[in-house]
Amino acid sequence: MDHNVEQYAEMKREVIATYHRAAPTYDQVGTRQFTHFARILIKRLAIAPESRVLDVASGRGALLFAAAAGLNADGLAVGIDLAEGMVTEAQRERVARGLNRAAVVRMDADRAAFAPASFDCVLCGFALHFFDYDLALSQFLRLIKPGGVMAASFPTGTVNPGPELERWGWLFKLTKDVFPPDFTPPPAWIAPRRLNKPDKVRAVFAQAGFVDLEIEQHEADLYFRDEADWWAWEWSQGSRFWVEGMRPEARDRFQREAFEHLNAMKEPGGIRMRDAAMFVIARRPR
């Protein structure tokens, strides 16, 4: 691990609180990238209908609901999350969809209250970088039946980053400019960098005892309807750490200048962003 126990506890509290506040619009505005990549991953896994599935840090249920939709009366998908807002919103959506093979529980994944070998598959979408992942992966391995699957998605850069950096480079520069020159981002704000390369995730999964690792890159052109949709999206997911951390006058400048750039980027389909995700699929040894 790259931080001590106290630092991890502090980061964990910040992550839970931030995502609780983001829950009402999480994956409901903007590109909805979590739903997009969740559907691809679940289709790729081809989970058996009678499976028991655990979705860790389930958020609004992108992976959970996609998995539960393919289960029969013998199957069950359980989503756990510590952000109360996420659990409330996911439970509401589960009922609205009539997914009786899904359940949503507020639970700390660091101390998941399940018996060993309870699940055929454990999922974790865009969240493992927030964990003490050396310990978490060892625990998830214990929860999986021998021969069962662990699948996780991670934010990552595109294979050919040049065009996107050219189109979106202003955003990184603007974000940097609105903070003081000596500003150091807290660990929660930059946590995705911890597991954003294949060699990093391969090493931690192997160290935890997983085998048959497969790493895949998936990319897509996703769209914001307009500037307002992008601004709502900024508050709905991980970038909320940054916009909440800006001073009011800096946030006003950030929004104003961003809207000017975004207006110039509009295409017939909206404002395009090339997004990418890394999938890691591994097994518990038989």
VEXDREN-2710 file (C-alpha; in Angstrom, 1 decimal):
% VEXDREN-2710
k/r/px/py/pz
1/MET/0.0/0.0/0.0
2/ASP/1.1/3.6/-0.7
3/HIS/-0.5/5.1/2.4
4/ASN/-0.8/4.4/6.2
5/VAL/-3.8/3.3/8.2
6/GLU/-4.7/6.9/9.2
7/GLN/-4.4/8.2/5.7
8/TYR/-6.6/5.4/4.4
9/ALA/-9.2/6.0/7.0
10/GLU/-9.3/9.7/6.2
11/MET/-9.5/9.1/2.4
12/LYS/-12.3/6.5/3.0
13/ARG/-14.4/9.0/5.0
14/GLU/-13.9/11.6/2.2
15/VAL/-14.8/9.2/-0.5
16/ILE/-18.0/8.0/1.2
17/ALA/-19.2/11.6/2.0
18/THR/-18.5/12.8/-1.5
19/TYR/-20.3/10.0/-3.2
20/HIS/-23.2/10.3/-0.8
21/ARG/-23.6/13.9/-2.0
22/ALA/-23.1/12.8/-5.7
23/ALA/-25.7/10.0/-5.5
24/PRO/-28.8/11.8/-6.8
25/THR/-27.2/12.4/-10.2
26/TYR/-24.5/9.7/-10.3
27/ASP/-24.5/8.1/-13.7
28/GLN/-27.8/9.8/-14.5
29/VAL/-26.3/12.8/-16.4
30/GLY/-23.6/13.4/-19.0
31/THR/-21.9/10.5/-20.7
32/ARG/-23.3/7.8/-18.3
33/GLN/-20.0/6.0/-18.7
34/PHE/-20.5/3.6/-15.8
35/THR/-23.7/2.1/-17.4
36/HIS/-22.0/2.0/-20.8
37/PHE/-19.0/0.0/-19.6
38/ALA/-21.0/-2.1/-17.2
39/ARG/-23.1/-3.5/-20.0
40/ILE/-20.0/-4.4/-21.9
41/LEU/-18.3/-6.1/-19.0
42/ILE/-21.4/-8.2/-18.0
43/LYS/-21.9/-9.3/-21.6
44/ARG/-18.2/-10.3/-21.7
45/LEU/-18.5/-12.3/-18.5
46/ALA/-21.6/-14.3/-19.6
47/ILE/-22.6/-15.0/-16.0
48/ALA/-24.5/-18.2/-15.5
49/PRO/-28.2/-17.6/-14.7
50/GLU/-28.0/-19.5/-11.4
51/SER/-25.0/-17.5/-10.1
52/ARG/-24.5/-15.7/-6.9
53/VAL/-22.9/-12.3/-7.6
54/LEU/-21.4/-9.7/-5.3
55/ASP/-21.0/-6.1/-6.6
56/VAL/-18.6/-4.2/-4.3
57/ALA/-19.0/-0.4/-4.1
58/SER/-22.1/-0.8/-6.3
59/GLY/-23.0/2.8/-6.5
60/ARG/-26.3/3.4/-8.4
61/GLY/-26.2/-0.2/-9.6
62/ALA/-24.7/-0.1/-13.1
63/LEU/-23.0/-3.5/-12.8
64/LEU/-25.5/-4.9/-10.2
65/PHE/-28.5/-4.4/-12.4
66/ALA/-26.8/-5.6/-15.6
67/ALA/-25.8/-8.8/-13.8
68/ALA/-29.2/-9.3/-12.1
69/ALA/-31.1/-9.0/-15.3
70/GLY/-29.6/-12.3/-16.5
71/LEU/-30.3/-14.4/-13.4
72/ASN/-33.0/-17.0/-12.8
73/ALA/-34.8/-17.9/-9.7
74/ASP/-31.7/-19.6/-8.3
75/GLY/-29.5/-16.7/-8.8
76/LEU/-28.9/-13.6/-6.7
77/ALA/-26.9/-10.4/-7.2
78/VAL/-26.0/-8.4/-4.0
79/GLY/-24.7/-4.8/-4.2
80/ILE/-22.9/-3.3/-1.2
81/ASP/-21.9/0.3/-0.7
82/LEU/-21.1/2.6/2.2
83/ALA/-22.4/5.8/0.8
84/GLU/-26.0/6.0/2.2
85/GLY/-27.2/8.1/-0.8
86/MET/-26.0/5.5/-3.2
87/VAL/-27.8/2.7/-1.4
88/THR/-31.0/4.7/-1.2
89/GLU/-31.0/5.6/-4.9
90/ALA/-30.0/2.1/-6.0
91/GLN/-32.7/0.5/-3.9
92/ARG/-35.3/2.9/-5.4
93/GLU/-34.1/2.0/-8.9
94/ARG/-34.1/-1.8/-8.1
95/VAL/-37.8/-1.6/-7.0
96/ALA/-38.7/0.5/-10.1
97/ARG/-37.1/-2.1/-12.4
98/GLY/-38.7/-5.0/-10.6
99/LEU/-35.4/-6.8/-10.1
100/ASN/-36.3/-9.3/-7.5
101/ARG/-33.0/-11.2/-8.0
102/ALA/-31.0/-8.2/-6.8
103/ALA/-30.5/-6.8/-3.3
104/VAL/-28.8/-3.6/-2.1
105/VAL/-27.1/-3.4/1.3
106/ARG/-25.2/-0.7/3.1
107/MET/-22.1/-2.6/4.1
108/ASP/-18.3/-1.9/4.5
109/ALA/-16.5/-4.0/1.9
110/ASP/-13.4/-3.9/4.1
111/ARG/-15.4/-6.1/6.5
112/ALA/-17.8/-7.8/4.2
113/ALA/-20.2/-10.0/6.3
114/PHE/-20.4/-13.0/4.0
115/ALA/-19.2/-16.6/4.5
116/PRO/-16.2/-17.8/2.6
117/ALA/-16.9/-19.1/-0.9
118/SER/-20.3/-17.4/-1.0
119/PHE/-20.2/-16.1/-4.5
120/ASP/-19.5/-17.3/-8.1
121/CYS/-18.5/-13.8/-9.1
122/VAL/-17.3/-10.6/-7.4
123/LEU/-17.5/-7.4/-9.3
124/CYS/-16.1/-3.9/-8.6
125/GLY/-16.7/-1.1/-11.1
126/PHE/-14.4/1.9/-11.1
127/ALA/-13.8/1.8/-7.3
128/LEU/-11.0/-0.6/-6.4
129/HIS/-8.4/2.3/-6.5
130/PHE/-10.2/3.8/-3.4
131/PHE/-9.6/0.6/-1.4
132/ASP/-6.6/-0.7/0.6
133/TYR/-6.6/-3.0/-2.4
134/ASP/-3.9/-5.4/-1.2
135/LEU/-6.1/-6.4/1.7
136/ALA/-9.4/-6.0/-0.2
137/LEU/-8.4/-8.4/-3.0
138/SER/-7.3/-11.0/-0.6
139/GLN/-10.7/-10.8/1.1
140/PHE/-12.6/-10.9/-2.2
141/LEU/-10.6/-14.0/-3.1
142/ARG/-11.9/-15.6/0.1
143/LEU/-15.5/-14.8/-0.8
144/ILE/-15.3/-16.4/-4.3
145/LYS/-15.9/-20.1/-4.8
146/PRO/-12.9/-22.1/-6.2
147/GLY/-12.8/-21.5/-9.9
148/GLY/-15.0/-18.4/-9.6
149/VAL/-14.4/-15.0/-11.2
150/MET/-13.4/-11.5/-10.0
151/ALA/-14.0/-8.8/-12.5
152/ALA/-13.1/-5.1/-12.1
153/SER/-13.1/-2.0/-14.3
154/PHE/-10.7/0.9/-13.9
155/PRO/-10.5/4.4/-15.5
156/THR/-7.6/4.6/-17.9
157/GLY/-6.2/6.6/-20.8
158/THR/-7.1/5.9/-24.4
159/VAL/-4.7/3.8/-26.6
160/ASN/-4.1/6.9/-28.8
161/PRO/-4.3/9.8/-26.3
162/GLY/-3.0/12.5/-28.7
163/PRO/-6.4/13.6/-30.3
164/GLU/-8.1/13.7/-26.9
165/LEU/-5.3/15.6/-25.3
166/GLU/-5.5/18.1/-28.1
167/ARG/-9.3/18.5/-27.7
168/TRP/-9.5/18.4/-23.9
169/GLY/-6.1/19.7/-22.8
170/TRP/-7.6/23.0/-21.9
171/LEU/-9.6/21.3/-19.1
172/PHE/-6.5/19.9/-17.4
173/LYS/-4.7/23.3/-17.7
174/LEU/-7.8/25.2/-16.4
175/THR/-8.2/22.9/-13.5
176/LYS/-4.6/23.4/-12.5
177/ASP/-4.8/27.2/-13.0
178/VAL/-7.8/27.7/-10.6
179/PHE/-5.9/26.1/-7.7
180/PRO/-2.9/27.8/-5.9
181/PRO/0.5/27.1/-7.5
182/ASP/1.6/25.1/-4.4
183/PHE/-1.6/23.1/-4.1
184/THR/-1.2/19.4/-3.5
185/PRO/-4.3/17.3/-4.2
186/PRO/-5.5/15.0/-1.3
187/PRO/-5.2/11.2/-1.9
188/ALA/-8.9/10.7/-2.7
189/TRP/-8.7/13.2/-5.6
190/ILE/-6.0/11.4/-7.4
191/ALA/-6.8/7.8/-6.3
192/PRO/-7.5/6.6/-9.9
193/ARG/-3.9/7.0/-10.7
194/ARG/-3.0/4.2/-8.3
195/LEU/-4.4/1.4/-10.6
196/ASN/-4.5/2.9/-14.1
197/LYS/-1.9/0.8/-15.8
198/PRO/-2.0/-2.9/-16.8
199/ASP/1.3/-3.7/-15.0
200/LYS/0.0/-2.3/-11.7
201/VAL/-3.3/-4.2/-11.7
202/ARG/-1.6/-7.4/-12.9
203/ALA/0.8/-7.2/-10.0
204/VAL/-1.8/-6.6/-7.2
205/PHE/-4.2/-9.3/-8.5
206/ALA/-1.4/-11.9/-8.8
207/GLN/-0.1/-11.0/-5.3
208/ALA/-3.6/-11.5/-3.9
209/GLY/-3.6/-15.1/-5.3
210/PHE/-5.8/-14.7/-8.4
211/VAL/-4.9/-16.6/-11.6
212/ASP/-5.7/-16.6/-15.3
213/LEU/-5.7/-12.8/-15.4
214/GLU/-7.1/-11.2/-18.5
215/ILE/-6.7/-7.5/-19.1
216/GLU/-8.8/-5.7/-21.8
217/GLN/-9.0/-2.1/-23.0
218/HIS/-12.4/-0.8/-24.1
219/GLU/-13.1/2.7/-25.6
220/ALA/-16.1/4.6/-26.8
221/ASP/-17.1/8.0/-28.0
222/LEU/-19.6/9.2/-25.5
223/TYR/-21.5/12.5/-25.6
224/PHE/-22.7/15.4/-23.4
225/ARG/-25.9/17.1/-24.6
226/ASP/-24.5/20.5/-24.0
227/GLU/-22.5/22.6/-21.5
228/ALA/-25.1/22.3/-18.7
229/ASP/-25.1/18.5/-19.1
230/TRP/-21.3/18.5/-18.7
231/TRP/-21.5/20.7/-15.6
232/ALA/-24.0/18.4/-14.0
233/TRP/-21.7/15.5/-14.8
234/GLU/-18.8/17.2/-13.2
235/TRP/-20.7/17.2/-9.9
236/SER/-22.0/13.6/-10.4
237/GLN/-18.8/11.5/-10.1
238/GLY/-15.1/11.6/-9.2
239/SER/-14.5/15.1/-10.6
240/ARG/-16.8/16.4/-7.8
241/PHE/-13.7/16.2/-5.5
242/TRP/-12.1/18.9/-7.6
243/VAL/-15.1/21.2/-8.1
244/GLU/-16.1/21.1/-4.5
245/GLY/-12.5/21.9/-3.5
246/MET/-12.4/25.1/-5.6
247/ARG/-12.9/28.4/-3.9
248/PRO/-16.1/30.1/-5.1
249/GLU/-14.5/32.6/-7.3
250/ALA/-12.2/30.0/-8.8
251/ARG/-15.2/27.7/-9.4
252/ASP/-17.0/30.6/-11.2
253/ARG/-14.0/31.1/-13.4
254/PHE/-13.7/27.4/-14.1
255/GLN/-17.3/27.1/-15.2
256/ARG/-17.3/30.2/-17.3
257/GLU/-14.1/29.4/-19.2
258/ALA/-15.1/25.8/-19.5
259/PHE/-18.4/26.7/-21.1
260/GLU/-16.6/28.8/-23.7
261/HIS/-14.4/25.9/-24.7
262/LEU/-17.3/23.4/-24.7
263/ASN/-19.4/25.7/-26.9
264/ALA/-16.7/25.6/-29.5
265/MET/-16.5/21.8/-29.3
266/LYS/-20.1/21.1/-30.1
267/GLU/-20.9/18.6/-32.9
268/PRO/-24.3/17.5/-34.3
269/GLY/-24.4/14.7/-31.6
270/GLY/-23.4/17.0/-28.7
271/ILE/-20.0/17.4/-27.1
272/ARG/-17.9/14.3/-27.7
273/MET/-15.5/12.7/-25.2
274/ARG/-13.4/9.6/-26.0
275/ASP/-13.6/7.5/-22.8
276/ALA/-11.7/4.4/-21.9
277/ALA/-11.9/1.6/-19.3
278/MET/-9.6/-1.2/-18.4
279/PHE/-11.2/-4.5/-17.5
280/VAL/-9.4/-7.1/-15.3
281/ILE/-10.9/-10.6/-15.2
282/ALA/-9.3/-13.2/-13.0
283/ARG/-10.1/-16.4/-11.2
284/ARG/-9.7/-18.0/-7.8
285/PRO/-7.7/-21.2/-8.2
286/ARG/-9.7/-24.4/-8.2
END
